[in-house]
Amino acid sequence: MGYQIPGKTITLVAGEDIAAYKAVTVNADGQAVIAGADALIVGVVQLPDSADHAVPVMINGVTQVIYGADVVSGASLSTNADGDFITATTGNVAGIALETGVAGVHGTMLLK
Protein backbone atom coordinates (compact mmCIF):
# COMPACT_ATOMS: atom_id res chain seq x y z
CA MET A 1 0.00 0.00 0.00
CA GLY A 2 2.52 2.65 1.12
CA TYR A 3 2.14 6.11 2.59
CA GLN A 4 4.45 9.06 3.19
CA ILE A 5 5.30 11.67 5.80
CA PRO A 6 7.90 13.71 3.94
CA GLY A 7 11.11 14.68 5.62
CA LYS A 8 14.01 16.39 3.89
CA THR A 9 14.34 16.01 0.14
CA ILE A 10 17.32 16.91 -2.03
CA THR A 11 17.56 17.12 -5.81
CA LEU A 12 20.19 15.14 -7.70
CA VAL A 13 20.84 14.62 -11.38
CA ALA A 14 20.00 11.07 -12.43
CA GLY A 15 22.97 9.12 -13.74
CA GLU A 16 20.59 6.57 -15.30
CA ASP A 17 16.85 6.04 -15.76
CA ILE A 18 15.39 5.68 -12.27
CA ALA A 19 11.96 4.48 -11.15
CA ALA A 20 10.15 6.02 -8.19
CA TYR A 21 10.64 4.58 -4.71
CA LYS A 22 14.00 2.97 -5.49
CA ALA A 23 17.04 3.31 -3.24
CA VAL A 24 19.83 5.44 -4.69
CA THR A 25 23.44 6.22 -4.00
CA VAL A 26 25.74 8.60 -5.88
CA ASN A 27 28.35 7.79 -8.50
CA ALA A 28 31.78 9.45 -8.87
CA ASP A 29 30.10 12.37 -10.71
CA GLY A 30 27.67 12.98 -7.85
CA GLN A 31 24.71 11.66 -9.85
CA ALA A 32 21.93 9.50 -8.41
CA VAL A 33 22.17 5.84 -9.43
CA ILE A 34 20.26 2.77 -8.30
CA ALA A 35 21.78 1.36 -5.12
CA GLY A 36 23.19 -2.15 -5.25
CA ALA A 37 22.87 -4.98 -2.76
CA ASP A 38 23.42 -3.96 0.86
CA ALA A 39 24.41 -0.44 -0.24
CA LEU A 40 24.92 2.62 1.90
CA ILE A 41 22.10 4.70 0.39
CA VAL A 42 21.64 8.45 0.02
CA GLY A 43 17.85 8.14 -0.01
CA VAL A 44 14.77 7.12 -1.96
CA VAL A 45 13.76 8.61 -5.34
CA GLN A 46 10.30 10.18 -5.15
CA LEU A 47 9.49 10.67 -8.85
CA PRO A 48 10.72 8.64 -11.82
CA ASP A 49 12.87 10.26 -14.48
CA SER A 50 15.46 9.54 -17.11
CA ALA A 51 19.22 10.01 -17.11
CA ASP A 52 20.51 13.60 -16.90
CA HIS A 53 17.26 14.92 -15.41
CA ALA A 54 16.81 16.18 -11.85
CA VAL A 55 15.18 13.73 -9.42
CA PRO A 56 13.90 14.42 -5.90
CA VAL A 57 15.48 12.13 -3.32
CA MET A 58 13.99 11.87 0.18
CA ILE A 59 16.86 11.58 2.66
CA ASN A 60 14.83 11.25 5.86
CA GLY A 61 11.23 10.83 6.88
CA VAL A 62 8.62 8.21 6.09
CA THR A 63 8.54 7.18 2.45
CA GLN A 64 6.99 4.70 0.10
CA VAL A 65 9.43 2.07 -1.16
CA ILE A 66 9.31 -1.02 -3.32
CA TYR A 67 9.83 -4.26 -1.43
CA GLY A 68 12.15 -6.75 -3.11
CA ALA A 69 11.07 -9.67 -0.92
CA ASP A 70 8.52 -10.42 1.79
CA VAL A 71 8.98 -7.92 4.63
CA VAL A 72 7.46 -7.81 8.12
CA SER A 73 6.60 -4.54 9.85
CA GLY A 74 9.35 -3.56 12.27
CA ALA A 75 12.13 -5.26 10.30
CA SER A 76 15.40 -3.49 9.57
CA LEU A 77 15.72 -2.92 5.82
CA SER A 78 18.62 -2.98 3.39
CA THR A 79 18.72 -3.08 -0.41
CA ASN A 80 18.90 -5.77 -3.05
CA ALA A 81 20.76 -5.49 -6.38
CA ASP A 82 17.74 -3.72 -7.97
CA GLY A 83 17.49 -0.92 -5.40
CA ASP A 84 14.43 -2.51 -3.77
CA PHE A 85 14.16 -3.00 -0.02
CA ILE A 86 14.57 -6.34 1.75
CA THR A 87 15.00 -7.48 5.34
CA ALA A 88 18.53 -6.68 6.49
CA THR A 89 20.58 -9.58 7.74
CA THR A 90 23.95 -7.85 8.07
CA GLY A 91 25.62 -4.70 6.80
CA ASN A 92 23.99 -1.40 5.98
CA VAL A 93 20.56 -0.68 7.43
CA ALA A 94 18.62 1.91 5.45
CA GLY A 95 15.58 2.09 7.71
CA ILE A 96 12.71 0.28 9.36
CA ALA A 97 9.65 -1.26 7.69
CA LEU A 98 6.40 0.32 8.86
CA GLU A 99 4.19 -2.07 6.89
CA THR A 100 4.23 -5.78 6.18
CA GLY A 101 4.36 -6.54 2.45
CA VAL A 102 5.49 -8.80 -0.34
CA ALA A 103 7.98 -8.52 -3.20
CA GLY A 104 7.07 -6.07 -5.92
CA VAL A 105 4.55 -4.02 -3.95
CA HIS A 106 4.82 -0.60 -2.37
CA GLY A 107 5.52 -0.57 1.33
CA THR A 108 6.41 2.11 3.84
CA MET A 109 9.67 2.67 5.66
CA LEU A 110 11.21 5.12 8.09
CA LEU A 111 14.49 6.26 6.55
CA LYS A 112 17.38 6.25 9.02
C-alpha positions as CSV (number, residue, x, y, z in Angstrom):
1,M,0.0,0.0,0.0
2,G,2.5,2.6,1.1
3,Y,2.1,6.1,2.6
4,Q,4.4,9.1,3.2
5,I,5.3,11.7,5.8
6,P,7.9,13.7,3.9
7,G,11.1,14.7,5.6
8,K,14.0,16.4,3.9
9,T,14.3,16.0,0.1
10,I,17.3,16.9,-2.0
11,T,17.6,17.1,-5.8
12,L,20.2,15.1,-7.7
13,V,20.8,14.6,-11.4
14,A,20.0,11.1,-12.4
15,G,23.0,9.1,-13.7
16,E,20.6,6.6,-15.3
17,D,16.8,6.0,-15.8
18,I,15.4,5.7,-12.3
19,A,12.0,4.5,-11.2
20,A,10.2,6.0,-8.2
21,Y,10.6,4.6,-4.7
22,K,14.0,3.0,-5.5
23,A,17.0,3.3,-3.2
24,V,19.8,5.4,-4.7
25,T,23.4,6.2,-4.0
26,V,25.7,8.6,-5.9
27,N,28.4,7.8,-8.5
28,A,31.8,9.5,-8.9
29,D,30.1,12.4,-10.7
30,G,27.7,13.0,-7.9
31,Q,24.7,11.7,-9.9
32,A,21.9,9.5,-8.4
33,V,22.2,5.8,-9.4
34,I,20.3,2.8,-8.3
35,A,21.8,1.4,-5.1
36,G,23.2,-2.2,-5.3
37,A,22.9,-5.0,-2.8
38,D,23.4,-4.0,0.9
39,A,24.4,-0.4,-0.2
40,L,24.9,2.6,1.9
41,I,22.1,4.7,0.4
42,V,21.6,8.4,0.0
43,G,17.9,8.1,0.0
44,V,14.8,7.1,-2.0
45,V,13.8,8.6,-5.3
46,Q,10.3,10.2,-5.1
47,L,9.5,10.7,-8.9
48,P,10.7,8.6,-11.8
49,D,12.9,10.3,-14.5
50,S,15.5,9.5,-17.1
51,A,19.2,10.0,-17.1
52,D,20.5,13.6,-16.9
53,H,17.3,14.9,-15.4
54,A,16.8,16.2,-11.9
55,V,15.2,13.7,-9.4
56,P,13.9,14.4,-5.9
57,V,15.5,12.1,-3.3
58,M,14.0,11.9,0.2
59,I,16.9,11.6,2.7
60,N,14.8,11.3,5.9
61,G,11.2,10.8,6.9
62,V,8.6,8.2,6.1
63,T,8.5,7.2,2.4
64,Q,7.0,4.7,0.1
65,V,9.4,2.1,-1.2
66,I,9.3,-1.0,-3.3
67,Y,9.8,-4.3,-1.4
68,G,12.1,-6.7,-3.1
69,A,11.1,-9.7,-0.9
70,D,8.5,-10.4,1.8
71,V,9.0,-7.9,4.6
72,V,7.5,-7.8,8.1
73,S,6.6,-4.5,9.8
74,G,9.4,-3.6,12.3
75,A,12.1,-5.3,10.3
76,S,15.4,-3.5,9.6
77,L,15.7,-2.9,5.8
78,S,18.6,-3.0,3.4
79,T,18.7,-3.1,-0.4
80,N,18.9,-5.8,-3.1
81,A,20.8,-5.5,-6.4
82,D,17.7,-3.7,-8.0
83,G,17.5,-0.9,-5.4
84,D,14.4,-2.5,-3.8
85,F,14.2,-3.0,0.0
86,I,14.6,-6.3,1.8
87,T,15.0,-7.5,5.3
88,A,18.5,-6.7,6.5
89,T,20.6,-9.6,7.7
90,T,24.0,-7.9,8.1
91,G,25.6,-4.7,6.8
92,N,24.0,-1.4,6.0
93,V,20.6,-0.7,7.4
94,A,18.6,1.9,5.4
95,G,15.6,2.1,7.7
96,I,12.7,0.3,9.4
97,A,9.6,-1.3,7.7
98,L,6.4,0.3,8.9
99,E,4.2,-2.1,6.9
100,T,4.2,-5.8,6.2
101,G,4.4,-6.5,2.5
102,V,5.5,-8.8,-0.3
103,A,8.0,-8.5,-3.2
104,G,7.1,-6.1,-5.9
105,V,4.6,-4.0,-4.0
106,H,4.8,-0.6,-2.4
107,G,5.5,-0.6,1.3
108,T,6.4,2.1,3.8
109,M,9.7,2.7,5.7
110,L,11.2,5.1,8.1
111,L,14.5,6.3,6.6
112,K,17.4,6.2,9.0
